[in-house]
Amino acid sequence: MKTMNMNHIIQCGNTLELIKQVPIETVDLIVTSPPYWAKRVYNGEGELGSEGTPEEYVKRLADFFDVLRPYLKPTANVFINIGDTYFGSGAGAWNKYLDEEGNTTQVLKERKEKYYTLKPLQPKIKQNGKLYQNKQLLLIPSRFAIEMQDRGWILRNDIIWHKPNRIPASVTDRFNNMYEHVFHFVRQKSYFFNLDAVKIMGANGKMKNPGDIWAINTQPLSGTEHTATFPERLVETIVQCACPKNGIVLDPFLGTGTTWIVCEHLSRNCIGFEINPDFFHFAQERFNASTSQMLLNYDPNN
Ligand SMILES: C[S@@+](CC[C@H](N)C(=O)[O-])C[C@H]1O[C@@H](n2cnc3c(N)ncnc32)[C@H](O)[C@@H]1O
């Protein structure tokens, strides 16, 4: 595989600030995975994903993409991978909750039935017997997609990323979650899309559309605290069909740098921003290791 020495802009900081240096209407594709609501603490208080309610999160996330919108070419594509959250103690990080004074505490079972919080940083949410009920799947991805539609984005696909290697959870009163959503949005009705680049072989020997359920194993990374990394194959499929060769891909939540590495492999330029310095440095090391591997495989005659 050749390395094409693309022009990447990779910076550590807040995307909402760093994006201002990017010329308007130059980005061909956004492919990204934002922090999910109430799942992880990446950076601390006020960060995206730590909002007091799912509704606030959905609005803030849609606001984020509204800020990025002018930087996209009118023919651009946006692919956003987003996962869901259960309300209540079943959501892992929800085990800690706050007392009336806002202190993290272990409380009696009856109070646990009444109040839940996601992590010490977040305000408690009182159960309301409607959306906010213990065990409720909150449908955050769908709420987000509808909010984006209401703001004028056109939703072209709701791709199901099926994770065949997902380890079964210990739940006994529902099915184990095995997928996440990847939403495909566009700004206008005509946009760049190279379906031929990602067609797969059909049973009749003819190439066919791969469809909207993608079975791709998760790809854990060693050497980082980051546990929500993209598998490279997922990003490859998106980049191949949704960004022209030598085009510009933006990942506003770069994390451990998966999009950057895939862009280098596939001859696309990457703009990647990551607010967490540890993840940023890990991404740099990962990219350097990956490109030296590419150079080892470099065949000038191929
Ligand atoms: C779900 S992770 C992305 C993982 C990434 N797809 C990968 O393969 O490693 C979300 C990332 O967004 C970063 N982040 C959150 N808010 C940000 C912001 N305002 N600007 C830049 N990065 C941000 C977090 O630190 C976190 O690393």
The ligand as a Gaussian input file, in Angstrom:
#p B3LYP/6-31G(d) Opt

LIG

0 1
 C      -16.542000       8.717000      21.066000
 S      -15.002000       9.491000      21.126000
 C      -14.403000       9.386000      19.454000
 C      -13.657000       8.113000      19.185000
 C      -13.043000       8.042000      17.811000
 N      -14.060000       7.780000      16.802000
 C      -11.954000       6.968000      17.760000
 O      -11.967000       6.110000      16.864000
 O      -11.081000       6.964000      18.634000
 C      -15.369000      11.202000      21.271000
 C      -14.142000      12.092000      21.441000
 O      -14.542000      13.460000      21.305000
 C      -13.689000      14.251000      22.121000
 N      -14.355000      15.570000      22.283000
 C      -15.433000      15.849000      23.050000
 N      -15.804000      17.143000      22.907000
 C      -14.937000      17.690000      22.003000
 C      -14.812000      18.987000      21.421000
 N      -15.630000      19.985000      21.754000
 N      -13.809000      19.213000      20.544000
 C      -12.949000      18.203000      20.213000
 N      -13.027000      16.952000      20.733000
 C      -14.010000      16.691000      21.603000
 C      -13.546000      13.414000      23.375000
 O      -12.400000      13.764000      24.121000
 C      -13.453000      11.993000      22.792000
 O      -12.120000      11.588000      22.586000

